[in-house]
Amino acid sequence: MAVEYDLVVIGGTQAGRYAAIAAAHLQARVALIENTAPGLSLHSGIYNQSLTQVGRVLQQTSNADQFGVYWDQADATSPQQIPEIRFSEAISWASGVVSTLEEQNSPAVLASLGVDVIIGEGEFCRKPYLGFVVNGRRLRSRAYLIATGSNKATTEIDGLQSTGYLTPADWQQKFPEKLPKEWVVIGGGATGTEMAQILARLGANVTLVVRSSHILAKEDPEAARLIQAQLEAEGVRILTQTDVTQVKQIDGKKWVLVGNKAIETDEILLCTPSSQPIKSLNLEGVGVKMNRHGIQVNEKLQTRNPRIYACGDVAGGHQLPHIAQYEASIALKNALFLPIFKANYRGIPTAVFSDPMLARVGLTEEQARRIYVKDVVVLRQYFKSASKAQMLGETTGFCKLILRRNGQILGSCIVGTQADELIHIIALAIQQKIKVNALLQLPPISSTLSEIIYQTAQEWHQQRLSKNTGLQDFLEGFFNFRRSRSF
């Protein structure tokens, strides 16, 4: 019996819709099972970043006096006015950004490209042949891609479910007109860090509860502690090496038991890892194996059933949209053509959208030293040395390059303004196996923030020269000889 489709994509996430559109552009016949919960935004990360921008603008205007800018005052000696933030309008602006983006890949747009969009939930079936059943209809395809994404965060904290809480995935829909004043944010990863700073800048009192010794435990410790210091300077109370053991509601107020402290709060934001909403897909029935992280896949993103692929959070990887999209592109090529393409994450950057931003690619310094031991060189330059950073008043942060002694770039960590844009230069160098010396062959426009990368790369030559005493002796003798010659 002939198959109906070349690819069936299960999950209307960003990665799922990207895969469906890409397959349609390749003239493949595609079906997309759109099982996203009604009203759930596919761009919650963009929504949060939009609110981060609101907080950044507020911060910049609050510090405008450093540029000699004052607010409708007769002279610079008058008290500076404090900018006002209207929370409902900020929420409306962020929602508008998300709505515009969601229209670009809406089900209507997908249908116009030839994608069969089917709304509903379904499951795999094995007999009489492999297929996916949705709304009573059996879809048969040469290959299937699971891109359902993650469900909301879950936890075993006693009393949390009955007391009620928000997660980053659903707070856009549940936010009240007025921002609650007191917040407890649980989880010190990227999302918890971003959300704690957003809420503090919007005027809330925030307590961030972290299990590890500092926030952002998976990132470079030097970078993580710099961002932690920034959050604390902005009024975020950070409780490290601490667990939330119980949550109660007393007289309409929420109480959070943190270590030996009881904290009264208006709202709780849970920013812990998400669960995987895939139990209803009948994966065991078609030979797909699971582990505690999600669906087991190989480096080609195939499951144990070679006709079924998985990408994104559901495959136990990074919970980041751009990595899910990269995985979707690999799975798509393998599913439609020959399964010969392998995922390689070494040159893919990640970012924490705090202020200052943190961006990283490749190995951390700790990972590099564990693998290469003494064959590691660390270069570092601070943003205060970049003229553009001085002009912007954004001098907090640094650029770190991690190399082997032969100049091979192993990784990089950038903390500072527009770190998320700057890191792509180094990511490309890692992907293309370009050594650090090549970064010096393209001087940046002056004054631009990319000067920080050029300045960091210059450290490579300076360090090599300072350690090469033989070369220094030769150069000294050479110039002594030249000066002694008459013309």
N, C-alpha and C positions, 0 to 999 in steps of 0.2 A: 504494500500500500504506500502511495506517495506521501511525503510529508507536506504539511501546509506551509511551514515557515522555515527560513534559514536560521532564525534566532528568535527565541522567546525570552524577553527580559522580565524578570519577576521583581518588582519594586520600583516605585516611581520616585526614587531619590534623585539627587543631582547626577550621580554616577549612572544610575539606570536610564535616565532620560538622555544623557550624553551618549551612552552606548546605543540606544535606539536610533537617535538622530544620525550618528556616525554610520551605523549599519545601513540605514535608509539611503544615505548619500553614496554608499558603495553599491547601490542597486539591489541590496538583499531585501527579502521579504521579512518584515519584523512585526512582532506583537509585543506590546508593553502592558503588563498587568499592573495597573495603577492601584496599589493597595494602601496608599498613604491615608492616614486618618483624616477625616474632614476637618478643615481649618488648621491643620498642622503645617507650619511653614517649612519649606525645603531650604530656606536660607536663614536659619536661626543664627548661624555664625555671622552672616552679613548684618543681621539686625543688631547683634551685640556690638559689632565693630562700628556700626552707625552711631550707637549710643556712646561708644568710646570717643568718637569724633566730637560729639556734643560736649563731653567732659573735657576734651583737649582744647576746644575753642574757649570754654569757660576758664580753663586754667591759663590760657594765653592772654585773654583779656584781663584776667585778674593781675597778671604780671606786666601789663602794658607800660607801667611807669618806668621799667628798665630801658625802654626805648624812647622815653620822654613823652609818652602819650598819656593824657589824663582825660577824665570824663567830665566834660562841660563845666570845668571849674575856671574861675577867673585867673588863677595863677597856680603854679606847681606846688605852692606851699599849702594849698587848701586840701582838706581830707579827700582821699580818693573814693569815689562811689564804687560800691560792690555790684558787679553785674548780676542781674536777676535771671533765674532759669525757670521757665514755665514748663513743668514736667509733662503735662498733657500735650503741649505743642511739640516737645522733643520726641515723645513717643509717636506722635502723628507723623513727624518727619521721617523717623527711622522706618516706620511701617510703609511709608510711601516709597522709600528706596527699595525695600524688599518687594513690594507689589510690582514695581517697574521691572525688576529682574525676573520675577516669576512669570510675567507675561511673555518673556522671550522664549521660554521653553514650556509653555502651557500645553495641556492636552490638545487644544484646538490647533496650535502650531504644529505639534507632532503629527496630528491627523492630516494636516495639509501637506506634509512631507511624505505621506504614504504609510505612516506607522499605524497599525491597528491598535488603538488604545482601548483596553478593556478594564472597566472599573469593577473591582471585586476582589475577594480573597479565594484562594484555591489551594490545591495540593498536588503533588506528583503521584502518578500511578504507574505501575510496572506492567500490568496485564490488561489486554492482550499484547500491548506494546507500550514502550515508554512514552508518556505524555504528561500534560499538566491540565488538570480539570478545574475550570473556573466557571461559575454561574451555570453549572450543569453541562458545559461544553468542554469537550476534550480537544486540547490543542496539541498537535504533533509537530515536532521541529527536529532539525538535525542537531541543534545544540541549544542549551539553556544557560542563562546567566542570572544568578541570584544576587540582587543588589538592593536588598530590603533595608539596609542601614540598621541602626540601633533603636531600641525602644527607650523609654524614659529611664533615668537612673534609678537603681533600687538599692536598698540597704536593709540591714538587720537591726537597726537601732530601735530599741524598745519604745513604743508609743508614738513613733514618727508617723506611721500610716494613719492612725486615728486622730492625731493632732492636725495633720495637714502640712503640706510644704509645696514649694515650687521647684522646678528644674529649669535649666537653660532652654530645654526644648519646648516648654509650654508656657513660659512666663510671658511671652508676647500676647497670648490669648487671655491670660488670667490677671494681667496687671490692672490694678485699680486706677481710677482717675488721678488720685493723689498718692504720691510715693510714701509708703510706710517709713517711719522714722528709724526704727531699730531693726537691724538685720543680723542674723547669724548665717554665715556662708560656710558650708562643710565641704572641704576638699581643697588642697593647695596645689593642684595641677594647673595647667594653662587656663582652663575655663574658670576655675575658682578664683585664680589671681585676677583675671580680666574683670570678672563680675564684681569682685570686692572693690576694685578701683573705680569702676563705673558707678556703683552705688554711692561710694564715698564722695565722688565728684558731683553727683546729683543732689547731694545734701544729706545723705543718710549716715547714721552711726553704724559702723560695720565691725563685726568681730569675725575674723577668719580662723577657722579651726583646721589645723594641719597635723597629720600623724608623724611626719618626718621632722628632722632637725631644722629644716628651713623649707620655704615654698619652692615649687618647681624642682623637685628632687631629681628628675631625670635630666635636667639641664646642667650646664657648666656651673659649678658651685659659686665661682666668683661673680658670674652674671646673675645668678639667682639671688644672691645676697644683696647685690646692688639694687635690684628691683624691689626686694623686700624692704630695704631701707627707704626707698621712695614711697612705698605704700604706707609705711609707718609714719613718715614725715607728713603724709596727707591725712593722717588721723585714723588709719585702719589699725585696729587692735589685732595682733596676730598671736595666736596661742599655738606654739609648736610642740611636737612630741605629745600630742593630746588627742584623746578619743572622745567622741560624744557617746555617752552610755545610755542616756534616757531623755525622752521628751515628754512633757506633760502640758496639759491645758488647765489652768486654774483661774476661775473668775474671768473667763474670756481672754486671758493672756497666755501666751506660749512661754514655757520655761524649758531651757535646754541645760541638761546636766553635763558639764564639761570638766572632766577630772574631778576635783573637789569644789568646783565652782558651779553655782546655779545662775544662769543668765536669763533675764527677762527680755523677750524680743517680740516684735510685731510680726515678723515673717522669717521663715527659714528657707534658704536656697541650697539645694542639694546638688553638688557638682562632683559626684563620684562616677566611676565607670558605669556604662550603660549595660543593660541586659540585651540579649539577642532575640527578637520576636520571630523565631523560625520554627517553633515546636509544631505549628499547625501545617507545615509543608510536607509531612510524611517523608522526611529525608531518609530515615532508616529503611523505609520500604523500597527505596531505589538505590541503596548501597552507599549513601553519603554518610561519612563518619564525622563525629563531633568531638571536640575537646572543650576544656573549660573556657577557652578564649573564643570559640565559635566553630565555624565549619573548617575542617581540615582541608587544606589545599596544598598543591606542590608549587614549585617556583614558576610553573606555567599557569597557575591559578586554576588548575583542574582539581575537582574533588575526586574521591575514590571511584566515582562513576565518570569515566572520561568524557561523556557528553554534557556533563553539568559543570559549570564554572561558578565561581563566587568572587566578589570583590568588595572592598570597603570594610566597614565595621563588622559586618556579619562574618567575615573571614578572619576575624580576630586581629586585624592589623591596626594601624593608626586611625584614630577617629578624626580624620581630617579630610575635608571634601576634595582637595586637590590630589591627595594620594589615592583616594578612592577612584577619582577620574582617571588617573594614570593606570591604576590596576584594571579599570574597565577597558582602557585602550589595548592593553596587553591581552586580556581575556577575549576581547572582540576579535582581534586578528587570529588568535589561536582557534576560536570557535568557527569563524567563517572560512578560514583557509587551512593551513597546516599547523599543528600545535608545536611550534619550534621557537616561539618567542618567550623569553624569561624576564620576570620582573627583577629589576636592579634598583634598590632604594638608596644606594650610597651617594648618588649625586642629586637627590631630591631634598630641597630645603624645607624646613618647618619654621613656624614663627609663633610667638606669644604676643598678642596684641595688647600689651600693657603700654604704659608710657613712663619711661622709655621702652621702646619695643625690644624684643629679643628675637634674633633669627639665628638659625644654626643649620649647618649642612655637614655631612660626613661624620667622622669620628670626633668625639670629645677628647680633650687632653688626657683624661684618665684612661679612656679606651685605647688611645694611641700608645700610651706608655705601657699598658698591659700587653699589647701585641708586639710593639717594636722595641720595647725596653729603652736602651740608651740611644737608639737611632731616631730620636725625636727632637725637633727644634720648634720652639714656641716663639712667635713674633707678636708684638702687641703695640698698638698706638691708641692714644686717647682722642676723643672727639674734640677736646679743647684745642688740639693742634691743627684742626681743619678750619680754614677761614670761613667757609660757608656756615659751619656750625656756630661760630662766633657771631656771625651776622644774624642768624636765626635765634640766638639766645638759647640754643639747645646743645650745650657742651657736656652734658652728662653721658657717659658711656665710653665704650672702647671697641676696637676691632682686634680680634685675635686670629692668627693663622697658625695652624698646626701642620708641620712639614716633617718629611724625612730629611736626612742630611744631604741627599742628592737633589733636593728641591721639589720632590713630589708632594703635592698638596693632599693631606689626609683629611682635613676638616677645617671648619671655621666657626667662630661664634662672634656675632656682632650685637652689641647692646647700644641703642641710641636711636635718634630720630631717623626714620625711613630705613631702618635696618632690614625690613621685609623686602624693600626694593634692591638694596645694595647686595644682599646675599646671593642674588642670581648670577652676578659676575663670577663669584667664586664657585658656585654650583656648576656653571658651564665649564669652568676650568677643570673641575674634578671629573665631570662626565667625559670630557674630551682628553683627559690625561695630560693636560697642559701644566707645565711646571711653573714655579713661582717666578722664575726669571722672565717669563713671557708677560706677566702683569706689568713689568717695567717698560715694555716696549710700546705701550699705549698710554702716554701721559694724559691725565684727565683734564677736561676744561677747567680753568680757574675762574671763579671759585665754584666748585661743586662738591657735594658730599662724597662723591667717589674718590676724592683726594685721599680719604682716610685709608682706602685699600692700597692705593699707590704708595702712601707713606709707610704702611705696614710692610709691604713687599720690599721697600728700600732697606728695611732693617736686615733683610737677608744678606745683602752685599756688605753692609756695615759690620755685621757679626762675623762673616767669613773673613773680611779683611783684618779685623782686630785679632783674630785667632791665628792668622797666617803670618807668623813672624818672619819667615823666609822671604815672602813677597814684600813685606814692609821694608826689610833690610835692602832688598834689591832696588825698590823704588827710591829709597833714601840715597843710595849710592848713585843711581841713575841721574837723579836731579842734581846731586852735588857735582857730578861730572859735567852735566850740561851747563851749570852756572860757571864752572871754571873755564869753559871754552870761550875764547874771544871771537867776535864776528868781524 
